[in-house]
Amino acid sequence: MRSRMIRLVFSGFAAFLILAPLVNAQSQKGHKPSTSEDAIHTLSRKDTRVPLGITPAAAAGLQLTMREHLEAIRDIVAALGQQDFERAAKVAHDELGFPKHHQAMQREDGATFPPKYHELAMAHHQAAEDLAKVIPSKDLRTILPQLDRTIEVCVACHRAYQL
Ligand code: HEC
């Protein structure tokens, strides 16, 4: 009885040894490119983003605002996940809405931006204000599409401009 068990375990192990490389090869054939491969791909594509040409001080101010924008998106998603709608609405308004624009301008050292960039910045604050307005509905079917529209403006500006 015991030796049968041992034989069974061994034959199972042998089957694993034979099959494992096959399964591995199979999964590598259809493997998705890794993030670093994606990055190399993106870098080899021509960068058509317009440089803003602002001073290093203004650029540092802009980058600080941007990192806070990303944290705000994280906080909004986290609050929605916890059904803390009040907090989600407050972050959307305070951290991404028009109040944030004034803070951002103060940090940007009097820099001037192309009109199209300014339009995108305004569209982004407006989208966040609209998000803050729909969050009290507590209806994720309304909230998530507006969150998507908000993030879409981040993406649109990042596609068009660089420091
Ligand atoms: C009106 C234009 C505009 C909008 C809107 C915008 N960004 Fe940016 N963001 C930029 C530019 C320009 C850079 C610099 C990119 C570069 O030089 O590669 C940047 C850089 C960043 C960075 C990198 C910061 C660093 O320290 O290097 C993060 C993170 C970021 N943005 C997040 C966001 C998020 C999240 C949103 C939306 C909630 C957003 N941004 C909306 C223009 C914008």
Backbone and ligand atoms as CSV (ligand in chain L), in Angstrom:
chain,resi,resn,atom,element,x,y,z
A,1,MET,N,N,0.835,-1.210,0.000
A,1,MET,CA,C,0.000,0.000,0.000
A,1,MET,C,C,0.870,1.261,0.000
A,2,ARG,N,N,1.871,1.226,0.889
A,2,ARG,CA,C,2.727,2.389,1.003
A,2,ARG,C,C,3.577,2.585,-0.255
A,3,SER,N,N,4.089,1.428,-0.785
A,3,SER,CA,C,4.933,1.555,-1.980
A,3,SER,C,C,4.089,2.009,-3.174
A,4,ARG,N,N,2.804,1.649,-3.196
A,4,ARG,CA,C,1.930,2.112,-4.282
A,4,ARG,C,C,1.778,3.648,-4.228
A,5,MET,N,N,1.638,4.084,-3.005
A,5,MET,CA,C,1.522,5.541,-2.796
A,5,MET,C,C,2.770,6.260,-3.295
A,6,ILE,N,N,3.928,5.663,-2.904
A,6,ILE,CA,C,5.198,6.289,-3.283
A,6,ILE,C,C,5.331,6.314,-4.800
A,7,ARG,N,N,4.926,5.159,-5.465
A,7,ARG,CA,C,5.015,5.101,-6.923
A,7,ARG,C,C,4.109,6.164,-7.564
A,8,LEU,N,N,2.932,6.293,-6.969
A,8,LEU,CA,C,1.977,7.274,-7.499
A,8,LEU,C,C,2.543,8.705,-7.427
A,9,VAL,N,N,3.124,9.002,-6.266
A,9,VAL,CA,C,3.690,10.337,-6.072
A,9,VAL,C,C,4.821,10.572,-7.065
A,10,PHE,N,N,5.660,9.520,-7.248
A,10,PHE,CA,C,6.800,9.666,-8.165
A,10,PHE,C,C,6.352,9.829,-9.602
A,11,SER,N,N,5.333,9.031,-10.005
A,11,SER,CA,C,4.910,9.160,-11.400
A,11,SER,C,C,4.258,10.528,-11.611
A,12,GLY,N,N,3.591,11.027,-10.584
A,12,GLY,CA,C,3.003,12.371,-10.680
A,12,GLY,C,C,4.095,13.403,-10.855
A,13,PHE,N,N,5.174,13.242,-10.097
A,13,PHE,CA,C,6.294,14.161,-10.147
A,13,PHE,C,C,6.975,14.113,-11.517
A,14,ALA,N,N,7.114,12.857,-12.039
A,14,ALA,CA,C,7.736,12.683,-13.357
A,14,ALA,C,C,6.887,13.378,-14.420
A,15,ALA,N,N,5.570,13.207,-14.321
A,15,ALA,CA,C,4.684,13.847,-15.299
A,15,ALA,C,C,4.846,15.362,-15.222
A,16,PHE,N,N,4.996,15.873,-14.011
A,16,PHE,CA,C,5.173,17.315,-13.832
A,16,PHE,C,C,6.458,17.796,-14.511
A,17,LEU,N,N,7.546,16.969,-14.314
A,17,LEU,CA,C,8.836,17.347,-14.899
A,17,LEU,C,C,8.752,17.411,-16.416
A,18,ILE,N,N,7.967,16.454,-16.999
A,18,ILE,CA,C,7.863,16.420,-18.464
A,18,ILE,C,C,6.964,17.562,-18.959
A,19,LEU,N,N,5.879,17.778,-18.235
A,19,LEU,CA,C,4.881,18.735,-18.728
A,19,LEU,C,C,5.247,20.194,-18.459
A,20,ALA,N,N,5.945,20.413,-17.342
A,20,ALA,CA,C,6.215,21.804,-16.952
A,20,ALA,C,C,6.885,22.631,-18.058
A,21,PRO,N,N,7.965,22.099,-18.707
A,21,PRO,CA,C,8.583,22.929,-19.757
A,21,PRO,C,C,7.635,23.184,-20.920
A,22,LEU,N,N,6.772,22.191,-21.218
A,22,LEU,CA,C,5.829,22.366,-22.327
A,22,LEU,C,C,4.857,23.498,-22.016
A,23,VAL,N,N,4.334,23.453,-20.781
A,23,VAL,CA,C,3.360,24.473,-20.369
A,23,VAL,C,C,4.035,25.839,-20.385
A,24,ASN,N,N,5.276,25.859,-19.917
A,24,ASN,CA,C,6.021,27.101,-19.876
A,24,ASN,C,C,6.225,27.673,-21.275
A,25,ALA,N,N,6.631,26.778,-22.212
A,25,ALA,CA,C,6.870,27.210,-23.592
A,25,ALA,C,C,5.579,27.774,-24.178
A,26,GLN,N,N,4.475,27.084,-23.886
A,26,GLN,CA,C,3.182,27.500,-24.393
A,26,GLN,C,C,2.834,28.906,-23.896
A,27,SER,N,N,3.058,29.097,-22.573
A,27,SER,CA,C,2.654,30.386,-22.020
A,27,SER,C,C,3.581,31.497,-22.517
A,28,GLN,N,N,4.838,31.124,-22.893
A,28,GLN,CA,C,5.724,32.171,-23.392
A,28,GLN,C,C,5.384,32.579,-24.815
A,29,LYS,N,N,4.818,31.607,-25.571
A,29,LYS,CA,C,4.474,31.911,-26.957
A,29,LYS,C,C,3.466,33.058,-27.016
A,30,GLY,N,N,2.447,32.931,-26.156
A,30,GLY,CA,C,1.398,33.950,-26.191
A,30,GLY,C,C,1.615,35.020,-25.137
A,31,HIS,N,N,2.856,35.190,-24.682
A,31,HIS,CA,C,3.036,36.115,-23.552
A,31,HIS,C,C,2.891,37.558,-23.990
A,32,LYS,N,N,2.379,38.337,-23.060
A,32,LYS,CA,C,2.215,39.764,-23.330
A,32,LYS,C,C,3.557,40.449,-23.112
A,33,PRO,N,N,3.860,41.528,-23.846
A,33,PRO,CA,C,5.124,42.215,-23.606
A,33,PRO,C,C,5.162,42.759,-22.178
A,34,SER,N,N,6.345,42.710,-21.576
A,34,SER,CA,C,6.460,43.204,-20.213
A,34,SER,C,C,6.430,44.726,-20.237
A,35,THR,N,N,6.326,45.330,-19.069
A,35,THR,CA,C,6.240,46.781,-19.003
A,35,THR,C,C,7.497,47.420,-19.594
A,36,SER,N,N,8.681,46.791,-19.354
A,36,SER,CA,C,9.890,47.423,-19.883
A,36,SER,C,C,9.917,47.329,-21.408
A,37,GLU,N,N,9.392,46.229,-21.948
A,37,GLU,CA,C,9.319,46.142,-23.420
A,37,GLU,C,C,8.389,47.219,-23.969
A,38,ASP,N,N,7.278,47.444,-23.246
A,38,ASP,CA,C,6.345,48.496,-23.642
A,38,ASP,C,C,7.036,49.846,-23.663
A,39,ALA,N,N,7.846,50.060,-22.601
A,39,ALA,CA,C,8.522,51.353,-22.460
A,39,ALA,C,C,9.489,51.568,-23.615
A,40,ILE,N,N,10.232,50.524,-23.979
A,40,ILE,CA,C,11.190,50.637,-25.080
A,40,ILE,C,C,10.445,50.956,-26.374
A,41,HIS,N,N,9.295,50.309,-26.540
A,41,HIS,CA,C,8.455,50.535,-27.698
A,41,HIS,C,C,8.037,51.992,-27.797
A,42,THR,N,N,7.586,52.524,-26.641
A,42,THR,CA,C,7.110,53.901,-26.607
A,42,THR,C,C,8.250,54.853,-26.921
A,43,LEU,N,N,9.459,54.568,-26.371
A,43,LEU,CA,C,10.591,55.460,-26.584
A,43,LEU,C,C,11.026,55.479,-28.037
A,44,SER,N,N,10.896,54.327,-28.717
A,44,SER,CA,C,11.345,54.276,-30.095
A,44,SER,C,C,10.339,54.974,-31.023
A,45,ARG,N,N,9.122,55.208,-30.525
A,45,ARG,CA,C,8.163,55.954,-31.325
A,45,ARG,C,C,8.564,57.424,-31.303
A,46,LYS,N,N,8.229,58.153,-32.364
A,46,LYS,CA,C,8.639,59.558,-32.417
A,46,LYS,C,C,7.853,60.361,-31.380
A,47,ASP,N,N,8.569,61.183,-30.617
A,47,ASP,CA,C,7.922,61.983,-29.583
A,47,ASP,C,C,7.468,63.301,-30.203
A,48,THR,N,N,6.168,63.440,-30.360
A,48,THR,CA,C,5.650,64.644,-31.027
A,48,THR,C,C,5.081,65.644,-30.022
A,49,ARG,N,N,5.316,65.387,-28.727
A,49,ARG,CA,C,4.775,66.299,-27.717
A,49,ARG,C,C,5.470,67.660,-27.783
A,50,VAL,N,N,4.680,68.701,-27.629
A,50,VAL,CA,C,5.220,70.063,-27.694
A,50,VAL,C,C,5.907,70.402,-26.367
A,51,PRO,N,N,7.199,70.861,-26.413
A,51,PRO,CA,C,7.858,71.254,-25.152
A,51,PRO,C,C,7.299,72.592,-24.654
A,52,LEU,N,N,7.075,72.683,-23.341
A,52,LEU,CA,C,6.493,73.911,-22.788
A,52,LEU,C,C,7.539,75.011,-22.658
A,53,GLY,N,N,8.814,74.625,-22.543
A,53,GLY,CA,C,9.884,75.618,-22.457
A,53,GLY,C,C,9.756,76.560,-21.267
A,54,ILE,N,N,9.362,76.062,-20.113
A,54,ILE,CA,C,9.237,76.927,-18.929
A,54,ILE,C,C,10.508,76.813,-18.084
A,55,THR,N,N,10.695,77.734,-17.137
A,55,THR,CA,C,11.925,77.736,-16.317
A,55,THR,C,C,11.967,76.483,-15.420
A,56,PRO,N,N,13.179,76.110,-14.967
A,56,PRO,CA,C,13.279,74.940,-14.074
A,56,PRO,C,C,12.418,75.101,-12.822
A,57,ALA,N,N,12.332,76.338,-12.280
A,57,ALA,CA,C,11.520,76.555,-11.071
A,57,ALA,C,C,10.040,76.289,-11.371
A,58,ALA,N,N,9.579,76.795,-12.531
A,58,ALA,CA,C,8.176,76.586,-12.914
A,58,ALA,C,C,7.915,75.097,-13.163
A,59,ALA,N,N,8.902,74.440,-13.785
A,59,ALA,CA,C,8.760,73.003,-14.070
A,59,ALA,C,C,8.655,72.208,-12.768
A,60,ALA,N,N,9.479,72.579,-11.766
A,60,ALA,CA,C,9.434,71.871,-10.484
A,60,ALA,C,C,8.071,72.065,-9.826
A,61,GLY,N,N,7.537,73.290,-9.923
A,61,GLY,CA,C,6.207,73.583,-9.359
A,61,GLY,C,C,5.139,72.762,-10.051
A,62,LEU,N,N,5.231,72.691,-11.387
A,62,LEU,CA,C,4.252,71.921,-12.168
A,62,LEU,C,C,4.314,70.432,-11.784
A,63,GLN,N,N,5.530,69.916,-11.661
A,63,GLN,CA,C,5.681,68.486,-11.336
A,63,GLN,C,C,5.107,68.154,-9.961
A,64,LEU,N,N,5.297,69.080,-9.006
A,64,LEU,CA,C,4.740,68.861,-7.666
A,64,LEU,C,C,3.212,68.773,-7.750
A,65,THR,N,N,2.605,69.711,-8.490
A,65,THR,CA,C,1.151,69.692,-8.670
A,65,THR,C,C,0.713,68.371,-9.303
A,66,MET,N,N,1.467,67.934,-10.304
A,66,MET,CA,C,1.117,66.708,-11.014
A,66,MET,C,C,1.142,65.492,-10.093
A,67,ARG,N,N,2.172,65.413,-9.262
A,67,ARG,CA,C,2.247,64.265,-8.346
A,67,ARG,C,C,1.077,64.295,-7.377
A,68,GLU,N,N,0.658,65.495,-6.990
A,68,GLU,CA,C,-0.513,65.606,-6.109
A,68,GLU,C,C,-1.795,65.209,-6.849
A,69,HIS,N,N,-1.827,65.510,-8.162
A,69,HIS,CA,C,-2.996,65.101,-8.973
A,69,HIS,C,C,-3.133,63.575,-8.950
A,70,LEU,N,N,-2.007,62.897,-9.094
A,70,LEU,CA,C,-2.058,61.428,-9.116
A,70,LEU,C,C,-2.526,60.886,-7.754
A,71,GLU,N,N,-2.029,61.515,-6.694
A,71,GLU,CA,C,-2.468,61.108,-5.349
A,71,GLU,C,C,-3.959,61.367,-5.176
A,72,ALA,N,N,-4.436,62.475,-5.762
A,72,ALA,CA,C,-5.863,62.793,-5.656
A,72,ALA,C,C,-6.703,61.714,-6.341
A,73,ILE,N,N,-6.268,61.278,-7.510
A,73,ILE,CA,C,-6.985,60.215,-8.224
A,73,ILE,C,C,-7.006,58.956,-7.350
A,74,ARG,N,N,-5.844,58.631,-6.757
A,74,ARG,CA,C,-5.766,57.457,-5.868
A,74,ARG,C,C,-6.749,57.623,-4.700
A,75,ASP,N,N,-6.767,58.821,-4.082
A,75,ASP,CA,C,-7.643,59.054,-2.926
A,75,ASP,C,C,-9.125,58.955,-3.304
A,76,ILE,N,N,-9.454,59.462,-4.508
A,76,ILE,CA,C,-10.859,59.419,-4.944
A,76,ILE,C,C,-11.288,57.955,-5.138
A,77,VAL,N,N,-10.443,57.180,-5.818
A,77,VAL,CA,C,-10.777,55.761,-6.066
A,77,VAL,C,C,-10.881,55.016,-4.735
A,78,ALA,N,N,-9.941,55.300,-3.806
A,78,ALA,CA,C,-9.975,54.631,-2.503
A,78,ALA,C,C,-11.256,54.989,-1.751
A,79,ALA,N,N,-11.614,56.283,-1.741
A,79,ALA,CA,C,-12.818,56.715,-1.022
A,79,ALA,C,C,-14.064,56.086,-1.646
A,80,LEU,N,N,-14.108,56.015,-2.982
A,80,LEU,CA,C,-15.270,55.386,-3.640
A,80,LEU,C,C,-15.347,53.908,-3.256
A,81,GLY,N,N,-14.179,53.274,-3.196
A,81,GLY,CA,C,-14.133,51.858,-2.807
A,81,GLY,C,C,-14.668,51.640,-1.403
A,82,GLN,N,N,-14.468,52.640,-0.544
A,82,GLN,CA,C,-14.970,52.528,0.842
A,82,GLN,C,C,-16.356,53.147,0.986
A,83,GLN,N,N,-16.956,53.520,-0.129
A,83,GLN,CA,C,-18.258,54.201,-0.164
A,83,GLN,C,C,-18.258,55.459,0.697
A,84,ASP,N,N,-17.101,56.112,0.787
A,84,ASP,CA,C,-17.019,57.383,1.502
A,84,ASP,C,C,-17.187,58.484,0.452
A,85,PHE,N,N,-18.450,58.710,0.058
A,85,PHE,CA,C,-18.747,59.612,-1.050
A,85,PHE,C,C,-18.418,61.067,-0.709
A,86,GLU,N,N,-18.597,61.399,0.567
A,86,GLU,CA,C,-18.325,62.775,0.986
A,86,GLU,C,C,-16.842,63.108,0.771
A,87,ARG,N,N,-15.987,62.165,1.188
A,87,ARG,CA,C,-14.545,62.396,1.037
A,87,ARG,C,C,-14.148,62.429,-0.448
A,88,ALA,N,N,-14.714,61.506,-1.219
A,88,ALA,CA,C,-14.387,61.461,-2.656
A,88,ALA,C,C,-14.736,62.795,-3.315
A,89,ALA,N,N,-15.917,63.352,-2.976
A,89,ALA,CA,C,-16.354,64.622,-3.583
A,89,ALA,C,C,-15.438,65.765,-3.145
A,90,LYS,N,N,-15.032,65.738,-1.878
A,90,LYS,CA,C,-14.174,66.808,-1.353
A,90,LYS,C,C,-12.805,66.790,-2.046
A,91,VAL,N,N,-12.230,65.604,-2.203
A,91,VAL,CA,C,-10.918,65.508,-2.865
A,91,VAL,C,C,-11.044,65.975,-4.318
A,92,ALA,N,N,-12.122,65.543,-5.005
A,92,ALA,CA,C,-12.302,65.926,-6.415
A,92,ALA,C,C,-12.353,67.447,-6.534
A,93,HIS,N,N,-13.102,68.095,-5.634
A,93,HIS,CA,C,-13.229,69.555,-5.708
A,93,HIS,C,C,-11.936,70.255,-5.266
A,94,ASP,N,N,-11.441,69.904,-4.064
A,94,ASP,CA,C,-10.296,70.638,-3.497
A,94,ASP,C,C,-8.994,70.377,-4.250
A,95,GLU,N,N,-8.774,69.114,-4.624
A,95,GLU,CA,C,-7.462,68.738,-5.167
A,95,GLU,C,C,-7.378,68.761,-6.690
A,96,LEU,N,N,-8.535,68.682,-7.375
A,96,LEU,CA,C,-8.479,68.681,-8.844
A,96,LEU,C,C,-9.325,69.797,-9.466
A,97,GLY,N,N,-10.211,70.370,-8.683
A,97,GLY,CA,C,-11.113,71.401,-9.222
A,97,GLY,C,C,-10.431,72.759,-9.334
A,98,PHE,N,N,-11.231,73.823,-9.485
A,98,PHE,CA,C,-10.661,75.158,-9.710
A,98,PHE,C,C,-9.786,75.678,-8.566
A,99,PRO,N,N,-10.085,75.334,-7.285
A,99,PRO,CA,C,-9.172,75.822,-6.227
A,99,PRO,C,C,-7.719,75.404,-6.488
A,100,LYS,N,N,-7.545,74.208,-7.064
A,100,LYS,CA,C,-6.192,73.700,-7.318
A,100,LYS,C,C,-5.491,74.528,-8.393
A,101,HIS,N,N,-6.281,75.082,-9.305
A,101,HIS,CA,C,-5.691,75.861,-10.395
A,101,HIS,C,C,-4.941,77.070,-9.846
A,102,HIS,N,N,-5.528,77.723,-8.840
A,102,HIS,CA,C,-4.891,78.914,-8.272
A,102,HIS,C,C,-3.573,78.545,-7.602
A,103,GLN,N,N,-3.597,77.439,-6.872
A,103,GLN,CA,C,-2.371,76.982,-6.220
A,103,GLN,C,C,-1.310,76.635,-7.280
A,104,ALA,N,N,-1.757,75.950,-8.339
A,104,ALA,CA,C,-0.828,75.531,-9.399
A,104,ALA,C,C,-0.158,76.754,-10.031
A,105,MET,N,N,-0.958,77.800,-10.301
A,105,MET,CA,C,-0.407,79.006,-10.943
A,105,MET,C,C,0.639,79.669,-10.054
A,106,GLN,N,N,0.356,79.702,-8.738
A,106,GLN,CA,C,1.332,80.308,-7.811
A,106,GLN,C,C,2.657,79.556,-7.860
A,107,ARG,N,N,2.565,78.228,-8.030
A,107,ARG,CA,C,3.794,77.424,-8.047
A,107,ARG,C,C,4.551,77.539,-9.360
A,108,GLU,N,N,3.856,78.040,-10.409
A,108,GLU,CA,C,4.474,77.988,-11.737
A,108,GLU,C,C,5.210,79.272,-12.099
A,109,ASP,N,N,5.499,80.090,-11.086
A,109,ASP,CA,C,6.490,81.147,-11.226
A,109,ASP,C,C,6.186,82.104,-12.381
A,110,GLY,N,N,4.908,82.435,-12.573
A,110,GLY,CA,C,4.508,83.376,-13.628
A,110,GLY,C,C,4.714,82.876,-15.049
A,111,ALA,N,N,4.881,81.566,-15.217
A,111,ALA,CA,C,5.108,81.010,-16.563
A,111,ALA,C,C,3.873,81.217,-17.437
A,112,THR,N,N,4.115,81.392,-18.748
A,112,THR,CA,C,2.961,81.449,-19.654
A,112,THR,C,C,2.911,80.157,-20.464
A,113,PHE,N,N,1.702,79.737,-20.790
A,113,PHE,CA,C,1.485,78.456,-21.469
A,113,PHE,C,C,0.765,78.693,-22.790
A,114,PRO,N,N,0.917,77.772,-23.743
A,114,PRO,CA,C,0.169,77.910,-25.011
A,114,PRO,C,C,-1.338,77.894,-24.711
A,115,PRO,N,N,-2.125,78.654,-25.521
A,115,PRO,CA,C,-3.575,78.717,-25.276
A,115,PRO,C,C,-4.230,77.328,-25.203
A,116,LYS,N,N,-3.773,76.405,-26.059
A,116,LYS,CA,C,-4.369,75.068,-26.093
A,116,LYS,C,C,-4.086,74.319,-24.766
A,117,TYR,N,N,-2.898,74.549,-24.210
A,117,TYR,CA,C,-2.536,73.937,-22.928
A,117,TYR,C,C,-3.457,74.471,-21.834
A,118,HIS,N,N,-3.671,75.783,-21.874
A,118,HIS,CA,C,-4.545,76.428,-20.890
A,118,HIS,C,C,-5.962,75.852,-20.978
A,119,GLU,N,N,-6.423,75.670,-22.231
A,119,GLU,CA,C,-7.761,75.092,-22.448
A,119,GLU,C,C,-7.869,73.705,-21.814
A,120,LEU,N,N,-6.818,72.897,-22.013
A,120,LEU,CA,C,-6.823,71.539,-21.450
A,120,LEU,C,C,-6.812,71.588,-19.922
A,121,ALA,N,N,-6.043,72.541,-19.374
A,121,ALA,CA,C,-5.985,72.681,-17.912
A,121,ALA,C,C,-7.380,73.024,-17.386
A,122,MET,N,N,-8.069,73.933,-18.071
A,122,MET,CA,C,-9.415,74.336,-17.642
A,122,MET,C,C,-10.404,73.176,-17.790
A,123,ALA,N,N,-10.282,72.437,-18.897
A,123,ALA,CA,C,-11.186,71.296,-19.131
A,123,ALA,C,C,-10.994,70.258,-18.031
A,124,HIS,N,N,-9.727,70.118,-17.578
A,124,HIS,CA,C,-9.417,69.148,-16.532
A,124,HIS,C,C,-10.035,69.570,-15.202
A,125,HIS,N,N,-9.939,70.870,-14.857
A,125,HIS,CA,C,-10.560,71.336,-13.613
A,125,HIS,C,C,-12.086,71.231,-13.697
A,126,GLN,N,N,-12.643,71.557,-14.889
A,126,GLN,CA,C,-14.104,71.477,-15.047
A,126,GLN,C,C,-14.589,70.031,-14.900
A,127,ALA,N,N,-13.842,69.095,-15.506
A,127,ALA,CA,C,-14.224,67.676,-15.413
A,127,ALA,C,C,-14.232,67.231,-13.946
A,128,ALA,N,N,-13.234,67.726,-13.169
A,128,ALA,CA,C,-13.159,67.358,-11.748
A,128,ALA,C,C,-14.312,67.981,-10.966
A,129,GLU,N,N,-14.674,69.229,-11.304
A,129,GLU,CA,C,-15.824,69.874,-10.637
A,129,GLU,C,C,-17.100,69.082,-10.942
A,130,ASP,N,N,-17.245,68.655,-12.201
A,130,ASP,CA,C,-18.431,67.869,-12.579
A,130,ASP,C,C,-18.441,66.541,-11.835
A,131,LEU,N,N,-17.249,65.977,-11.633
A,131,LEU,CA,C,-17.139,64.722,-10.877
A,131,LEU,C,C,-17.605,64.953,-9.439
A,132,ALA,N,N,-17.117,66.042,-8.815
A,132,ALA,CA,C,-17.513,66.358,-7.430
A,132,ALA,C,C,-19.035,66.491,-7.332
A,133,LYS,N,N,-19.647,67.029,-8.409
A,133,LYS,CA,C,-21.108,67.240,-8.393
A,133,LYS,C,C,-21.894,65.932,-8.482
A,134,VAL,N,N,-21.378,64.932,-9.242
A,134,VAL,CA,C,-22.160,63.687,-9.412
A,134,VAL,C,C,-21.892,62.677,-8.294
A,135,ILE,N,N,-20.802,62.851,-7.547
A,135,ILE,CA,C,-20.471,61.862,-6.503
A,135,ILE,C,C,-21.579,61.721,-5.439
A,136,PRO,N,N,-22.222,62.834,-4.979
A,136,PRO,CA,C,-23.280,62.665,-3.979
A,136,PRO,C,C,-24.451,61.795,-4.453
A,137,SER,N,N,-24.573,61.540,-5.759
A,137,SER,CA,C,-25.633,60.638,-6.252
A,137,SER,C,C,-25.401,59.211,-5.738
A,138,LYS,N,N,-24.172,58.893,-5.329
A,138,LYS,CA,C,-23.761,57.568,-4.856
A,138,LYS,C,C,-23.999,56.482,-5.904
A,139,ASP,N,N,-24.178,56.907,-7.148
A,139,ASP,CA,C,-24.475,55.957,-8.223
A,139,ASP,C,C,-23.208,55.770,-9.065
A,140,LEU,N,N,-22.559,54.604,-8.873
A,140,LEU,CA,C,-21.281,54.375,-9.561
A,140,LEU,C,C,-21.429,54.387,-11.084
A,141,ARG,N,N,-22.630,54.073,-11.577
A,141,ARG,CA,C,-22.821,54.091,-13.033
A,141,ARG,C,C,-22.755,55.511,-13.578
A,142,THR,N,N,-23.004,56.494,-12.721
A,142,THR,CA,C,-22.865,57.894,-13.128
A,142,THR,C,C,-21.470,58.405,-12.779
A,143,ILE,N,N,-20.982,57.963,-11.607
A,143,ILE,CA,C,-19.697,58.482,-11.103
A,143,ILE,C,C,-18.516,57.990,-11.954
A,144,LEU,N,N,-18.480,56.688,-12.236
A,144,LEU,CA,C,-17.297,56.139,-12.936
A,144,LEU,C,C,-17.093,56.733,-14.333
A,145,PRO,N,N,-18.171,56.916,-15.141
A,145,PRO,CA,C,-17.926,57.560,-16.442
A,145,PRO,C,C,-17.380,58.983,-16.294
A,146,GLN,N,N,-17.781,59.699,-15.246
A,146,GLN,CA,C,-17.261,61.060,-15.050
A,146,GLN,C,C,-15.820,61.015,-14.542
A,147,LEU,N,N,-15.500,59.999,-13.744
A,147,LEU,CA,C,-14.093,59.813,-13.316
A,147,LEU,C,C,-13.247,59.514,-14.548
A,148,ASP,N,N,-13.795,58.695,-15.434
A,148,ASP,CA,C,-13.100,58.375,-16.689
A,148,ASP,C,C,-12.852,59.645,-17.507
A,149,ARG,N,N,-13.877,60.508,-17.631
A,149,ARG,CA,C,-13.707,61.752,-18.396
A,149,ARG,C,C,-12.629,62.630,-17.760
A,150,THR,N,N,-12.561,62.598,-16.421
A,150,THR,CA,C,-11.551,63.402,-15.715
A,150,THR,C,C,-10.147,62.887,-16.053
A,151,ILE,N,N,-9.962,61.574,-15.958
A,151,ILE,CA,C,-8.637,60.990,-16.234
A,151,ILE,C,C,-8.289,61.154,-17.716
A,152,GLU,N,N,-9.319,61.127,-18.563
A,152,GLU,CA,C,-9.100,61.270,-20.010
A,152,GLU,C,C,-8.407,62.601,-20.319
A,153,VAL,N,N,-8.734,63.665,-19.559
A,153,VAL,CA,C,-8.091,64.964,-19.819
A,153,VAL,C,C,-6.624,64.924,-19.375
A,154,CYS,N,N,-6.316,64.196,-18.283
A,154,CYS,CA,C,-4.890,64.028,-17.888
A,154,CYS,C,C,-4.153,63.415,-19.081
A,155,VAL,N,N,-4.731,62.368,-19.629
A,155,VAL,CA,C,-4.079,61.621,-20.716
A,155,VAL,C,C,-3.922,62.515,-21.954
A,156,ALA,N,N,-4.976,63.279,-22.278
A,156,ALA,CA,C,-4.940,64.129,-23.483
A,156,ALA,C,C,-3.807,65.141,-23.379
A,157,CYS,N,N,-3.638,65.742,-22.197
A,157,CYS,CA,C,-2.589,66.757,-22.048
A,157,CYS,C,C,-1.208,66.098,-22.080
A,158,HIS,N,N,-1.071,64.944,-21.445
A,158,HIS,CA,C,0.231,64.261,-21.446
A,158,HIS,C,C,0.642,63.824,-22.846
A,159,ARG,N,N,-0.356,63.543,-23.686
A,159,ARG,CA,C,-0.041,63.160,-25.072
A,159,ARG,C,C,0.453,64.349,-25.871
A,160,ALA,N,N,0.007,65.565,-25.486
A,160,ALA,CA,C,0.280,66.741,-26.307
A,160,ALA,C,C,1.498,67.547,-25.856
A,161,TYR,N,N,1.809,67.551,-24.548
A,161,TYR,CA,C,2.851,68.455,-24.041
A,161,TYR,C,C,3.885,67.756,-23.172
A,162,GLN,N,N,5.081,68.328,-23.164
A,162,GLN,CA,C,6.129,67.873,-22.242
A,162,GLN,C,C,6.870,69.088,-21.700
A,163,LEU,N,N,7.691,68.869,-20.704
A,163,LEU,CA,C,8.455,69.986,-20.114
A,163,LEU,C,C,9.569,70.416,-21.055
L,1,HEC,C1,C,-2.994,70.775,-19.038
L,1,HEC,C2,C,-2.022,69.721,-19.095
L,1,HEC,C3,C,-1.985,68.641,-18.052
L,1,HEC,C4,C,-3.031,68.063,-17.380
L,1,HEC,C5,C,-4.528,68.354,-17.521
L,1,HEC,C6,C,-2.461,67.074,-16.510
L,1,HEC,N1,N,-1.108,67.047,-16.649
L,1,HEC,FE1,FE,0.192,65.814,-15.629
L,1,HEC,N2,N,1.768,66.625,-16.640
L,1,HEC,C7,C,1.677,67.594,-17.617
L,1,HEC,C8,C,2.989,67.863,-18.165
L,1,HEC,C9,C,3.320,68.838,-19.270
L,1,HEC,C10,C,3.881,66.996,-17.494
L,1,HEC,C11,C,5.386,66.817,-17.764
L,1,HEC,C12,C,5.505,65.668,-18.751
L,1,HEC,C13,C,6.895,65.472,-19.312
L,1,HEC,O1,O,7.670,66.429,-19.458
L,1,HEC,O2,O,7.220,64.311,-19.676
L,1,HEC,C14,C,3.071,66.236,-16.527
L,1,HEC,C15,C,3.593,65.291,-15.654
L,1,HEC,C16,C,2.843,64.548,-14.780
L,1,HEC,C17,C,3.388,63.601,-13.835
L,1,HEC,C18,C,4.861,63.335,-13.556
L,1,HEC,C19,C,5.315,64.292,-12.441
L,1,HEC,C20,C,6.812,64.254,-12.137
L,1,HEC,O3,O,7.165,64.394,-10.953
L,1,HEC,O4,O,7.604,64.099,-13.071
L,1,HEC,C21,C,2.316,63.017,-13.185
L,1,HEC,C22,C,2.351,61.960,-12.099
L,1,HEC,C23,C,1.106,63.627,-13.728
L,1,HEC,N3,N,1.457,64.558,-14.697
L,1,HEC,C24,C,-0.176,63.296,-13.328
L,1,HEC,C25,C,-1.334,63.914,-13.814
L,1,HEC,C26,C,-2.689,63.521,-13.458
L,1,HEC,C27,C,-3.062,62.365,-12.547
L,1,HEC,C28,C,-3.532,64.370,-14.103
L,1,HEC,C29,C,-5.033,64.415,-14.100
L,1,HEC,C30,C,-5.749,64.351,-12.838
L,1,HEC,C31,C,-2.699,65.281,-14.869
L,1,HEC,N4,N,-1.390,64.978,-14.668
L,1,HEC,C32,C,-3.204,66.277,-15.677
L,1,HEC,C33,C,0.528,68.252,-18.015
L,1,HEC,C34,C,-0.761,67.972,-17.596
